[in-house]
Amino acid sequence: MNKTDLIHNISEKSGLSKRDVEAVLNGFLGEVTDALQSGDKVQLVGFGTFETRKRNGRTGRNPQNGQTIEIPEATIPAFKAGNKLKEAVK
């Protein structure tokens, strides 16, 4: 399912227009992004938690030529599924 399919499905189930659903979805994604950029977590009880994690720097290897390269440390977004979501998917 992609974003367009999600908007269509929510629109059908809620009776809202696709334009309204898209505005709400874009607002939600923007708020999650802003929170993660500022280092906050977003917890949706039963669904899951969006957070950032630090990945340590390390030495890697270029697969094309085998040369050793240094991969810098990075902050990456992560999602941890909540119990209700895990149970629903089983």
C-alpha positions as CSV (number, residue, x, y, z in Angstrom):
1,M,0.0,0.0,0.0
2,N,1.3,3.4,-0.9
3,K,0.3,6.9,0.3
4,T,-2.3,7.3,-2.4
5,D,-3.9,3.9,-1.5
6,L,-3.9,4.9,2.1
7,I,-5.6,8.2,1.4
8,H,-8.2,6.5,-0.7
9,N,-9.0,3.8,1.9
10,I,-9.3,6.3,4.8
11,S,-11.5,8.5,2.6
12,E,-13.9,5.6,1.8
13,K,-14.1,4.4,5.4
14,S,-14.5,7.8,7.0
15,G,-16.7,9.6,4.5
16,L,-14.2,12.5,4.3
17,S,-12.9,13.9,1.1
18,K,-9.6,12.7,-0.3
19,R,-8.3,16.3,0.0
20,D,-9.2,16.5,3.7
21,V,-7.6,13.1,4.4
22,E,-4.5,14.1,2.5
23,A,-4.2,17.3,4.5
24,V,-4.6,15.4,7.8
25,L,-2.1,12.7,6.8
26,N,0.5,15.3,5.6
27,G,0.0,17.2,8.9
28,F,0.6,14.0,10.9
29,L,3.7,13.1,8.9
30,G,5.0,16.7,9.3
31,E,4.5,16.7,13.1
32,V,6.2,13.3,13.5
33,T,9.1,14.5,11.4
34,D,9.4,17.8,13.4
35,A,9.4,15.8,16.7
36,L,12.1,13.4,15.5
37,Q,14.2,16.3,14.3
38,S,14.1,17.9,17.7
39,G,15.0,14.6,19.4
40,D,11.5,13.8,20.8
41,K,9.7,10.5,20.7
42,V,6.2,10.1,19.3
43,Q,4.2,7.5,21.2
44,L,0.9,6.2,19.9
45,V,-0.3,3.8,22.7
46,G,-1.1,0.4,21.2
47,F,0.3,1.3,17.8
48,G,3.9,2.1,18.4
49,T,6.7,4.6,19.0
50,F,8.6,6.7,16.5
51,E,12.1,7.6,17.8
52,T,15.7,8.3,16.7
53,R,18.6,6.1,17.3
54,K,22.4,6.7,17.1
55,R,24.4,4.5,14.8
56,N,28.1,4.4,15.7
57,G,30.7,5.1,13.1
58,R,32.5,2.1,11.7
59,T,34.9,0.9,9.1
60,G,33.3,-0.5,5.9
61,R,34.4,-1.8,2.6
62,N,33.5,-0.5,-0.9
63,P,32.1,-3.6,-2.7
64,Q,33.1,-2.3,-6.1
65,N,36.8,-2.1,-5.4
66,G,37.4,-3.5,-1.9
67,Q,38.9,-0.3,-0.5
68,T,38.3,0.4,3.2
69,I,36.2,3.4,4.0
70,E,35.1,5.1,7.2
71,I,31.4,5.3,7.7
72,P,30.5,8.2,10.0
73,E,28.1,8.0,13.0
74,A,24.5,8.9,12.1
75,T,21.2,9.5,13.7
76,I,18.4,7.4,12.1
77,P,14.7,7.2,12.5
78,A,13.2,4.0,14.0
79,F,9.8,2.6,14.7
80,K,9.0,0.1,17.5
81,A,5.6,-1.6,17.1
82,G,3.2,-1.6,20.1
83,N,1.6,-4.7,21.6
84,K,-1.8,-4.2,20.0
85,L,-0.2,-3.8,16.6
86,K,1.9,-6.9,17.1
87,E,-1.1,-9.0,18.2
88,A,-3.2,-7.8,15.2
89,V,-0.5,-8.8,12.8
90,K,0.1,-12.3,14.2
